[in-house]
Amino acid sequence: MSELRQLLTPEVMVPIMELMNSPLGFLTDRGRPNWKGEMKDPYPVDTVRDALIEATLRGFHPVGNEFNIIAERFYAAKAGLRRKVTSFPGLTDFIDNCGVPKVVRDHEGKETGALVECAATWKLNGVVKSLTRTFACKGDKFAGADSYIGKATRKLLATVYERLSGISTPEGEADEFDLASMKQASGSEVDYNDEHERAMQQWRIDCEAMQNYNARLKEQGVPEEEWEPMPPMPVQAEVTQEASPKPAEAEPEPTAVPWREVVVTQFNTLKG
């Protein structure tokens, strides 16, 4: 890694920096006005260089908006994930589609997101494969159907690629990660430089959307076995001794409690 950083000098990075915040290159969450008209300074060369190295090692190109830089980190975008899936060795006849988003509202009737049913089929070395999944997508009253479908499509592509390659890839689009709006949705301050904290914040939002949706199913008399499952809690990756992380106490897993009750209990604890 250090050798790659040394090779990518500021002079070599000049054409890469010119691609930043262009749809022809790659987008970021800085250097462009947000929904309030505010704009932070663009990312410096060091941050872009590290994201470029990770993108290149993962097989993503710095053109065609195949990846974004969000909170100083690499995130795979929809265009890059689609190329990675459709160009996977031995894969042919890939078809993906998403249904009409089902809007989810909170107890005050405010729109908080939507559930989107997605499906994909493909052939891998001549063998037909398929995947169906319902994704919880964050949104508000200004989000349209196309916005929800775009988010769900990216999540679907990331899921398919993970199944094909066995590699989990962080995915996201710079336009979706507005710090102010996410703080407003959560009601608390969050350190977005912590990738695990970011994943936990999105998990809380997904859980709340799924709980609201299942509550509506309950009111309609739908049996519990037909409710949508709660999303799994993100697992914090192990860190090296050099990272000096904050100590955290792991909660013991109950053994006699069903999985659904465990997730709901953990969600309510974190939300409180």
N, C-alpha and C positions, 0 to 999 in steps of 0.2 A: 504493500500500500504506500509506503513512504517513497519507494522508487517511482511509482506512478505519479505521485504528487510532484516529485522533482522534475519529471519529464514534462508535465503539463504546466509550463511556466506561464506567467501572465501574458507574454507575447503569443504563445501557442493558443491560449484561451480566448484571444480577441474575437475570432469568428464565432466561437461558442457563445460568448457574452452577447454578441449581436443577435443571436437567435432567441434570447430570453424574452419572455412575454410577447411572443409572436405565435399565432396559430401555425405558422410554417415551421416553427422551432419547438419551444416548450413553454408552458405557462407557469407562473408562480403566484403566491398569495401576497407578493409585495411588488412595488413598482407600478401598480395599477390602482385607480380609485376603487374603493369599496362602495357598498350601497349607501354609505353616508357621505360619499364624496371625499373621504379621507384617503391619503396615500402615504405608505411608508417607503423609505428609501429602498431601491432594488438590492438584491442580495449581492454581497461582495464576491470576488473571484474565488476565494477559498471555499465558500459554501457551495457555489455552483460546481466547482471542480470535484468535490467529494460526491455530490449527487450524480455528476456525470460518470464518475468512476463506478459507482454502484449500478447505475443504469446500464452501462456498457457490460459490466460483469454479468448482469441479469439478462442481457440480450435485447435491451431496449435502445432505440435510436434517438439522437437529439433533434430529430426533425419529425414533422407530421404530428406533433403534440402526442407523442407516445408515452411521455411521463411528465409529471408536474413536480415542482418543489413546494412543499407545504411545511411550515414550521421548521424550515432548514433541512428537511428530509426528503428523500426520494419517495414518490408514490406513482404507481403504474396508472396510466390513464386508459380510457376505453379503447382508443385507437391502437395503442401498443398491445393490449391484452388480446384484441381481436386478431392482430397479426400473429402473435405468438401461438394462439390456438389454431388458426387456419393453416399455419405453416408447420405445425407439429409433424414430425416424421411419421408417415403411414396413415395420417388422418385425411379423410376425404368426406365430401357431402355434408359439410357442417351446416346445420340450420338451427337458428335460435328465434324465439318469439316470446313476447310478453303480453299478458292479458291487460284488461282495463284496471287501472289502479283503484283500490278500495280505500277511500279516505278514512282516516282515523281521527277522532276528536277526543279532547279531554273532557273532564266533568263539567267544564264551563261552556262546552260546545265549540271551543276553538280548534281549528285544524292543526294537528301536530305532525302529520305524516300520512303515509299510505302503505298498504300491503299490496304487493304486485306478484302475481303468480307467473312464473317463468318456466320455460322448458327448452331443452336443446337436444338435438339428435345428431349423430355423426357415425362414421365408419372408421374403425381403427384396424388397419391391416385386413380390411374386408369384413370385419365383425361389427354388427350394428350395436351402438351404444346409445344410451339416453340418460337424461337427468332432468328432474323436475324439482322446483324449489320455490317457496314463497319468501320474498325478501321484504323486510321492513325498511322503508326509506323515509328519512327525515324531511320535513317540509313545513310550510305555513300556508296562510290564506292566499299568498301570492304565487305559490307553486302550481304549475299546470300539469296536465297529464303527461306531456312530453318530458317535463323535468323528472317526474317520478320514473317514467319508463327508461330514460337515459341512465339514471342511477342504478335501477334494477338490472339493466342490460350489462353494465360494467361489473356489478356484483356476480352476475351469472357467468360472464366470461372468466372472471377470476376464479370462480368455483370450478369451472370446467378445466381450466389450466392447472389448477392444483390437483385435480383428479388425474389428469394426464401425466403430469411431470412429478407429482409428489412434492412440489415446491410451493410454499405459501408466499405470496407476493403482496406487499402492502398496496392497496389501491385507493384512489381518491382523485378528485378534480379540484383545482385551485378555487374555482368559482363557488364551490359548495362549502368551503371552510371559512366562513366569516366569523371571526373571533367574537365580535359583539353579539351577533344573533345567537351563537351557541351558548354564550354566557347567559343571555336572556332566557333561553329555553331551559337551561339547567338551574338557574337561580343561584348560582355560586361561581366563584372564581376557580379556574382550572389552569394548571400548568401545562400548556400545550407543547412544551419542549419535551415532555415525558411521553413517549409513544404509548406506554401501557396505560397511562392516565387518559390519554386521548381515546384509546380503544374502550376503556371502561366507561367514559362519558358517552360514547356512541352506543354502548351496550345498554346503559340505563335508558337512553332515549328509545331504543328498539324494544326493550322490555315494557316500557310504559305504553308504547303504541300497540304491542301485542296484547297487553292486559286489557286495554280499552276495547280492542276488537273482540276479544274473547268475551268480555262483559256484554257486548251487544249480541253475540251469539247465544249467550245464556238467556238473555231477555227474550230471544226469539224461540227458546225451547230446544236449541240444538244440543244433542248429547255431548258430554264432556270429551268423549273419545274422538269426536270430530273437530275439537278445537285445534287451533294452530299451536304447535309446540313453542315453548319459550326458547329464545336464542341462548346458546351456551355462554357462560362467563369467560371472557378472555383470560388466558393463562399468561402470567408475567414470565418473560424469558429470563433464564439464568444470566447473571452478569458476572464478569470477571472481578478479581480482587482490585484491579486498577480502577474500576468504575466507582468504588466506595459508595454503594447505594445506601439509602436509609433503611435501617432494620425494620422488618415488618413481621408481625406474628401471624402465622398461618392458622386459620380457624379449622378445627377438626371437622371432618365430614360426618354427618349423621349417617348411620347405617340402616336404621329401620324406617327412615322417612322416604317416601317416593321422590323421584327425581324432580317432578314438577314443583312439589312443595318446597324442595331445597332451593331451587332457583328463585321462586317467588319470595321466600324468606330472605335470601341474600339480597335481592333487589330492594325490598322494603327497608332493610337495614342500611344499605348504601344511600338510598334516597333520603332516609331520615337524618 
